[in-house]
Amino acid sequence: MRSLPTKRPLLLFWLLPLLLTACIPRGIRVPQSPYLRNLERKSGLIAYIGTDGNIYTINQGGGNQTAITDDAEFPGQYLFPTWRPNSQELAFVGVENSEDDTPAQVKIYLAAADGSDMREIYHSNSRVPFYLYWSPDGNTLTFLASTLFGGHMTLEMVTADGEESQILDTGEPYYWTWAPDGNQMFIHAGGTTAESRLSFLHLSDPVIEQVTTFQPSFFQAPAWSPDGQQLLIATKTDAEENTLLLVDQQGNEVRVVKTLESSAGIAFAWSPDGQKIAYIVSERARTQGVLGPLTVVDTTNSENVITPEEDQVVAFFWSPDSQKLAYIVPVRAPVDESDSPQQPILLLALYVLDVTSGESEVVAVFQPTQEFVSILPFFDQYQHSTTIWSPDSNNLVLTAFTGDETPDVWVVAASGRLEPRVIAEGVLAFWSWK
């Protein structure tokens, strides 16, 4: 009976890291505690590609690591882990290369988050899937594939049981957004070329394309509003102006959100609650991606505008609760004064913006992996299919090099009060939706 008093100090010892974290003043960052990773409430799971080429899942504390695959051998590899909306399963691509390092066979697999029930749902000897995007109900998986022998990209769809697949469309480049009800998609194909088009794809049998009369301007991915009532697109007017435009689900213009210079490019996304729109405008359109100031506008009050002071933003990602926006800015790496020539090191600063107060702060500066860098020019499309945010909006996941030049999976506190936590070795990671 006298053992009870000794448990209270022990409990306080374990809870102390959590209590201290809650009291840290803004702008002060403390090292990670080994106890915090065990005590903090876990939110969802992280899927990542390990340095050995295999797919893993893990929690934010570095626990419950599960190998989804264990047979990756060069030149074969596993790529593009993409969580199903129910967060119980994830799809990914497996590539078997020939001796000359060209894909001999490519498959899409579906596996449970605990590594069980891994099964093939698609395979091809001529087309290579490179981007996966689930339907809202999780019953079908759409993906882009490139052909080995030239020709356009293909937009394809396969059912989750793998029993039925079909080619829906072709075009290059190609971007799309699912309607929340899962019955149709809106696509942007062909960029700004003469073959470009903005269309609805109605997923009936057969698939029906409804081409709109809008002429696309310099943008990539369209975005359907979370309630399914409106779409965001960027168009050219008869006066050769570029506009960020709201249209309804029949393709009729609702209103102009932003008028841009004729040479400007733009990328945009809705907040998950549909109350705000964020966008980046490039002064001049780029071949891929954007680089410029970030703006957040209220969909019901056009005078409620937030523009962080950083004017060279390359990507942003909405938090699930719509209260925060993570955005990424390139920064100058320290100059090496030695005489030995070296390649310049790319460093990125990760900021988190509070969209209520308008305040933002740096939560991490890091040297990203090439795989992480590769998604940034297409962040507007990746926002539809993946997330780097934890489901509770408290943390973010990224992949970066640490001091020993090892690519690692980092968990970064959105509060900015803790140093990033390294939980595994890996080159690309995404958080589950739930």
Secondary structure per residue as TSV (DSSP state, phi and psi in degrees):
chain	resnum	aa	ss	phi	psi
A	1	M	-	360.0	-27.6
A	2	R	T	-78.9	-2.2
A	3	S	T	-78.0	-16.7
A	4	L	H	-60.4	-45.2
A	5	P	H	-60.1	-30.0
A	6	T	H	-73.4	-18.9
A	7	K	H	-75.2	-29.0
A	8	R	H	-65.4	-48.6
A	9	P	H	-59.6	-36.6
A	10	L	H	-64.8	-41.5
A	11	L	H	-63.5	-42.7
A	12	L	H	-63.4	-35.4
A	13	F	H	-61.3	-42.5
A	14	W	H	-73.4	-32.8
A	15	L	H	-83.3	-15.8
A	16	L	H	-55.1	-44.0
A	17	P	H	-58.2	-39.1
A	18	L	H	-67.2	-41.9
A	19	L	H	-66.0	-40.9
A	20	L	H	-66.9	-39.5
A	21	T	H	-60.5	-39.6
A	22	A	H	-67.8	-21.1
A	23	C	T	-101.4	1.1
A	24	I	-	-68.9	128.3
A	25	P	-	-64.5	154.7
A	26	R	T	-60.7	136.1
A	27	G	T	93.5	-12.5
A	28	I	-	-100.7	133.2
A	29	R	-	-124.9	131.6
A	30	V	B	-114.4	157.7
A	31	P	-	-64.0	155.8
A	32	Q	-	-66.4	142.4
A	33	S	-	-97.5	136.5
A	34	P	T	-63.1	-21.5
A	35	Y	T	-80.2	-32.5
A	36	L	H	-61.8	-41.5
A	37	R	H	-63.7	-24.3
A	38	N	H	-87.8	-32.2
A	39	L	H	-89.1	-32.3
A	40	E	S	-66.0	150.3
A	41	R	-	-67.5	129.8
A	42	K	-	-84.2	145.3
A	43	S	-	-131.9	106.0
A	44	G	S	66.7	-164.0
A	45	L	-	-133.9	157.5
A	46	I	E	-108.4	130.1
A	47	A	E	-103.1	136.5
A	48	Y	E	-148.5	158.9
A	49	I	E	-94.6	119.8
A	50	G	E	-76.3	167.9
A	51	T	T	-67.3	-13.9
A	52	D	T	-90.5	3.4
A	53	G	S	87.4	-0.2
A	54	N	-	-93.2	162.3
A	55	I	E	-96.7	134.7
A	56	Y	E	-132.0	159.4
A	57	T	E	-123.0	154.5
A	58	I	E	-162.0	155.2
A	59	N	-	-92.4	172.9
A	60	Q	T	-67.9	-17.3
A	61	G	T	-89.1	-2.9
A	62	G	S	89.6	8.7
A	63	G	-	-98.8	171.7
A	64	N	S	54.4	38.1
A	65	Q	-	-66.9	129.4
A	66	T	E	-129.3	129.4
A	67	A	E	-85.0	112.0
A	68	I	S	-73.7	-38.6
A	69	T	-	-126.5	157.6
A	70	D	-	-143.3	15.5
A	71	D	-	-122.8	21.7
A	72	A	-	-68.9	122.1
A	73	E	-	-135.9	133.9
A	74	F	T	-59.1	136.4
A	75	P	T	-92.0	10.6
A	76	G	-	-76.2	163.3
A	77	Q	E	-165.9	161.7
A	78	Y	E	-116.1	140.2
A	79	L	E	-140.3	163.5
A	80	F	E	54.6	55.6
A	81	P	E	-63.5	127.8
A	82	T	E	-136.2	116.8
A	83	W	E	-69.0	136.2
A	84	R	-	-68.8	150.4
A	85	P	T	-55.2	-29.3
A	86	N	T	-76.9	-7.2
A	87	S	S	62.1	12.3
A	88	Q	S	-92.4	-19.0
A	89	E	E	-139.1	162.3
A	90	L	E	-140.9	147.2
A	91	A	E	-101.3	153.3
A	92	F	E	-159.6	164.8
A	93	V	E	-103.3	137.8
A	94	G	E	-117.2	128.4
A	95	V	E	-115.7	125.1
A	96	E	E	-106.8	113.1
A	97	N	E	-92.8	153.1
A	98	S	-	-84.4	-178.7
A	99	E	T	-64.7	-27.1
A	100	D	T	-89.7	14.6
A	101	D	S	70.2	20.7
A	102	T	S	-101.9	148.0
A	103	P	E	-61.0	125.1
A	104	A	E	-93.0	-35.8
A	105	Q	E	-154.7	138.1
A	106	V	E	-125.9	135.4
A	107	K	E	-130.1	152.8
A	108	I	E	-110.2	130.0
A	109	Y	E	-112.5	155.5
A	110	L	E	-127.8	130.9
A	111	A	E	-142.0	151.7
A	112	A	E	-70.5	156.1
A	113	A	T	-64.1	-20.3
A	114	D	T	-92.5	8.5
A	115	G	S	89.4	-3.7
A	116	S	-	-87.8	165.3
A	117	D	S	55.8	41.3
A	118	M	-	-75.6	129.9
A	119	R	E	-146.3	152.2
A	120	E	E	-84.4	132.6
A	121	I	E	-118.0	-6.3
A	122	Y	E	-161.2	144.6
A	123	H	E	-150.1	153.9
A	124	S	E	-155.1	146.5
A	125	N	S	-101.6	-3.3
A	126	S	S	-127.5	-15.7
A	127	R	E	-124.9	141.9
A	128	V	E	-117.4	104.5
A	129	P	E	-63.8	138.7
A	130	F	E	-137.7	1.6
A	131	Y	E	-154.3	128.9
A	132	L	E	-116.1	144.0
A	133	Y	E	-152.6	112.4
A	134	W	E	-75.2	149.4
A	135	S	-	-68.0	156.9
A	136	P	T	-56.4	-34.0
A	137	D	T	-86.7	-4.7
A	138	G	S	75.3	10.0
A	139	N	S	-85.0	-23.9
A	140	T	E	-133.7	151.4
A	141	L	E	-117.3	122.4
A	142	T	E	-99.6	154.7
A	143	F	E	-158.8	154.6
A	144	L	E	-94.2	142.6
A	145	A	E	-137.0	144.0
A	146	S	E	-104.5	148.0
A	147	T	E	-91.4	148.1
A	148	L	T	-73.9	-21.0
A	149	F	T	-118.3	35.1
A	150	G	S	86.6	177.6
A	151	G	S	99.7	-179.1
A	152	H	-	-78.0	162.6
A	153	M	E	-64.8	152.3
A	154	T	E	-117.7	139.2
A	155	L	E	-96.3	120.4
A	156	E	E	-125.1	163.1
A	157	M	E	-140.0	138.2
A	158	V	E	-136.0	141.9
A	159	T	E	-73.8	155.9
A	160	A	T	-63.8	-24.0
A	161	D	T	-85.8	-4.1
A	162	G	S	75.6	7.6
A	163	E	S	-82.8	-18.7
A	164	E	-	-143.3	131.4
A	165	S	E	-139.1	153.8
A	166	Q	E	-157.7	153.9
A	167	I	E	-86.3	124.0
A	168	L	E	-91.5	-37.2
A	169	D	E	-165.9	169.0
A	170	T	E	-134.6	160.2
A	171	G	E	158.2	161.1
A	172	E	S	-156.5	124.1
A	173	P	S	-70.6	172.2
A	174	Y	E	-142.5	129.3
A	175	Y	E	-138.8	150.5
A	176	W	E	-158.1	163.9
A	177	T	E	-138.5	133.8
A	178	W	E	-76.1	140.9
A	179	A	-	-69.4	143.7
A	180	P	T	-57.0	-27.2
A	181	D	T	-81.7	-7.7
A	182	G	S	76.6	6.8
A	183	N	S	-91.3	-15.0
A	184	Q	E	-155.1	168.8
A	185	M	E	-132.4	159.6
A	186	F	E	-117.1	131.0
A	187	I	E	-122.2	152.2
A	188	H	E	-127.0	110.0
A	189	A	E	-122.5	146.4
A	190	G	S	86.6	4.5
A	191	G	T	62.1	-124.0
A	192	T	T	-116.8	21.0
A	193	T	S	-76.5	176.4
A	194	A	T	-64.2	-23.5
A	195	E	T	-91.1	5.0
A	196	S	-	-67.1	152.2
A	197	R	E	-156.3	149.0
A	198	L	E	-117.9	116.7
A	199	S	E	-141.3	154.5
A	200	F	E	-90.4	136.0
A	201	L	E	-110.5	109.1
A	202	H	E	-87.7	121.7
A	203	L	-	-87.4	58.0
A	204	S	S	-93.4	-172.0
A	205	D	S	-120.8	101.3
A	206	P	S	-82.3	171.5
A	207	V	-	-66.4	133.9
A	208	I	E	-113.6	127.2
A	209	E	E	-99.1	127.7
A	210	Q	E	-111.6	101.1
A	211	V	E	-80.3	130.8
A	212	T	-	-85.3	169.9
A	213	T	S	-91.6	-0.3
A	214	F	-	-72.4	140.7
A	215	Q	E	-98.8	118.5
A	216	P	E	-67.3	142.2
A	217	S	-	-98.6	-155.9
A	218	F	S	-84.9	86.4
A	219	F	-	-150.2	173.8
A	220	Q	-	-114.9	-79.3
A	221	A	-	-95.5	126.5
A	222	P	-	-71.6	167.0
A	223	A	E	-142.8	119.9
A	224	W	E	-82.4	138.8
A	225	S	-	-66.9	150.7
A	226	P	T	-57.8	-28.3
A	227	D	T	-87.7	-2.9
A	228	G	S	78.8	5.7
A	229	Q	S	-89.0	-25.2
A	230	Q	E	-140.1	162.4
A	231	L	E	-126.7	147.9
A	232	L	E	-105.7	127.3
A	233	I	E	-141.0	168.2
A	234	A	E	-120.6	129.6
A	235	T	E	-133.3	162.9
A	236	K	E	-100.4	136.0
A	237	T	-	-91.1	172.7
A	238	D	T	-62.6	-24.9
A	239	A	T	-86.7	11.0
A	240	E	S	65.3	25.2
A	241	E	-	-89.9	150.0
A	242	N	E	-97.0	136.4
A	243	T	E	-134.4	142.0
A	244	L	E	-88.6	119.1
A	245	L	E	-123.4	139.1
A	246	L	E	-96.4	128.5
A	247	V	E	-126.5	156.5
A	248	D	E	-86.6	-179.5
A	249	Q	T	-74.7	-3.2
A	250	Q	T	-98.7	-4.5
A	251	G	S	92.6	16.1
A	252	N	-	-93.3	141.5
A	253	E	E	-64.8	133.6
A	254	V	E	-101.8	-57.4
A	255	R	E	-166.5	161.2
A	256	V	E	-87.9	125.9
A	257	V	E	-85.4	-39.6
A	258	K	E	-154.2	135.0
A	259	T	E	-101.5	131.4
A	260	L	E	-116.4	164.1
A	261	E	-	-63.5	155.1
A	262	S	T	-63.3	-24.6
A	263	S	T	-99.8	1.4
A	264	A	-	-79.6	148.7
A	265	G	E	-110.3	159.7
A	266	I	E	-148.6	147.9
A	267	A	E	-135.5	145.5
A	268	F	E	-152.4	165.7
A	269	A	E	-163.6	145.9
A	270	W	E	-77.4	151.0
A	271	S	-	-70.9	152.7
A	272	P	T	-57.2	-28.2
A	273	D	T	-87.8	-2.0
A	274	G	S	75.6	7.3
A	275	Q	S	-88.4	-17.2
A	276	K	E	-138.0	157.4
A	277	I	E	-126.6	132.9
A	278	A	E	-113.7	144.7
A	279	Y	E	-151.7	153.6
A	280	I	E	-116.7	134.2
A	281	V	E	-115.0	124.4
A	282	S	E	-89.8	136.9
A	283	E	S	-58.2	-40.0
A	284	R	S	-126.6	140.7
A	285	A	-	-61.6	142.7
A	286	R	-	-111.4	159.3
A	287	T	S	-59.0	-41.9
A	288	Q	S	-140.3	137.7
A	289	G	S	74.9	-172.4
A	290	V	-	-138.4	163.5
A	291	L	-	-153.5	112.3
A	292	G	B	173.8	-168.8
A	293	P	-	-71.1	149.9
A	294	L	E	-101.2	138.6
A	295	T	E	-132.4	140.4
A	296	V	E	-122.2	125.5
A	297	V	E	-122.9	149.0
A	298	D	E	-83.8	133.9
A	299	T	S	-73.5	-18.2
A	300	T	S	-106.3	-13.8
A	301	N	-	-138.8	98.3
A	302	S	T	-66.1	-15.1
A	303	E	T	-84.0	-12.0
A	304	N	-	-87.5	92.5
A	305	V	E	-126.1	136.1
A	306	I	E	-121.2	129.0
A	307	T	-	-132.6	102.9
A	308	P	-	-58.9	156.7
A	309	E	S	-72.3	-22.1
A	310	E	-	-67.8	126.9
A	311	D	-	-110.3	11.3
A	312	Q	-	-127.6	58.3
A	313	V	B	-86.7	135.7
A	314	V	-	-107.0	-20.4
A	315	A	E	-165.1	158.7
A	316	F	E	-147.4	160.5
A	317	F	E	-144.9	122.6
A	318	W	E	-72.8	142.0
A	319	S	-	-76.3	152.7
A	320	P	T	-58.4	-31.2
A	321	D	T	-85.6	1.8
A	322	S	S	66.6	7.9
A	323	Q	S	-92.0	-14.9
A	324	K	E	-136.0	153.6
A	325	L	E	-133.4	118.3
A	326	A	E	-87.7	133.3
A	327	Y	E	-137.6	156.8
A	328	I	E	-122.0	133.9
A	329	V	E	-130.4	129.4
A	330	P	E	-66.6	143.0
A	331	V	E	-129.1	159.8
A	332	R	-	-76.8	130.8
A	333	A	-	-78.8	149.4
A	334	P	-	-56.6	139.7
A	335	V	-	-80.9	129.4
A	336	D	-	-83.5	119.7
A	337	E	-	-80.7	-4.0
A	338	S	S	-69.7	163.2
A	339	D	S	-80.0	-16.4
A	340	S	S	-72.1	128.5
A	341	P	-	-69.1	136.3
A	342	Q	-	-137.5	151.0
A	343	Q	-	-69.4	138.0
A	344	P	-	-61.6	141.0
A	345	I	-	-92.8	129.8
A	346	L	-	-83.4	121.6
A	347	L	E	-115.6	144.3
A	348	L	E	-124.0	142.3
A	349	A	E	-105.6	128.5
A	350	L	E	-100.0	117.9
A	351	Y	E	-106.3	154.4
A	352	V	E	-125.2	124.0
A	353	L	E	-102.7	128.5
A	354	D	E	-85.5	112.2
A	355	V	T	-78.6	-5.4
A	356	T	T	-87.1	-49.5
A	357	S	T	-86.1	-22.6
A	358	G	-	81.9	4.0
A	359	E	-	-89.8	144.6
A	360	S	E	-137.4	157.9
A	361	E	E	-151.0	156.8
A	362	V	E	-75.9	129.6
A	363	V	E	-110.5	-13.4
A	364	A	E	-165.4	144.2
A	365	V	E	-122.6	127.9
A	366	F	E	-150.2	157.7
A	367	Q	E	-96.0	107.5
A	368	P	E	-75.9	157.5
A	369	T	-	-73.5	158.3
A	370	Q	H	-62.4	-34.7
A	371	E	H	-65.2	-38.2
A	372	F	H	-68.0	-43.6
A	373	V	H	-58.8	-36.3
A	374	S	H	-65.9	-22.3
A	375	I	H	-87.1	-18.1
A	376	L	G	-62.9	-42.6
A	377	P	G	-62.9	-17.3
A	378	F	G	-118.7	27.6
A	379	F	H	-59.5	-31.3
A	380	D	H	-64.7	-34.7
A	381	Q	H	-78.3	-41.5
A	382	Y	H	-64.2	-27.0
A	383	Q	H	-60.4	-27.5
A	384	H	H	-71.0	-29.2
A	385	S	H	-116.6	-16.4
A	386	T	-	-143.3	170.3
A	387	T	-	-148.3	146.1
A	388	I	S	-100.3	1.3
A	389	W	B	-92.7	145.4
A	390	S	-	-71.4	152.9
A	391	P	T	-57.8	-29.0
A	392	D	T	-88.8	4.3
A	393	S	S	66.3	18.1
A	394	N	S	-96.0	-20.2
A	395	N	E	-140.7	162.7
A	396	L	E	-129.1	156.6
A	397	V	E	-120.9	138.9
A	398	L	E	-148.4	169.8
A	399	T	E	-121.0	131.0
A	400	A	E	-152.8	164.0
A	401	F	E	-88.4	136.7
A	402	T	-	-97.0	-173.6
A	403	G	T	-60.0	-28.5
A	404	D	T	-90.6	15.4
A	405	E	S	65.8	23.4
A	406	T	-	-95.2	131.7
A	407	P	E	-73.7	126.1
A	408	D	E	-126.8	159.7
A	409	V	E	-91.8	120.7
A	410	W	E	-106.6	139.1
A	411	V	E	-107.9	123.5
A	412	V	E	-116.0	125.9
A	413	A	E	-71.1	127.6
A	414	A	T	-65.8	-20.7
A	415	S	T	-71.8	-20.7
A	416	G	S	75.5	8.6
A	417	R	-	-90.4	-10.1
A	418	L	B	-126.0	148.3
A	419	E	-	-65.5	149.8
A	420	P	-	-56.9	148.7
A	421	R	E	-108.0	127.3
A	422	V	E	-90.0	124.9
A	423	I	E	-116.1	-15.4
A	424	A	E	-171.2	167.2
A	425	E	E	-90.2	128.1
A	426	G	E	-170.7	165.4
A	427	V	E	-114.3	-18.7
A	428	L	E	-157.4	136.6
A	429	A	E	-144.3	146.1
A	430	F	E	-137.8	147.1
A	431	W	E	-88.6	153.7
A	432	S	-	-73.4	160.4
A	433	W	-	-74.0	-31.0
A	434	K	-	-127.4	360.0
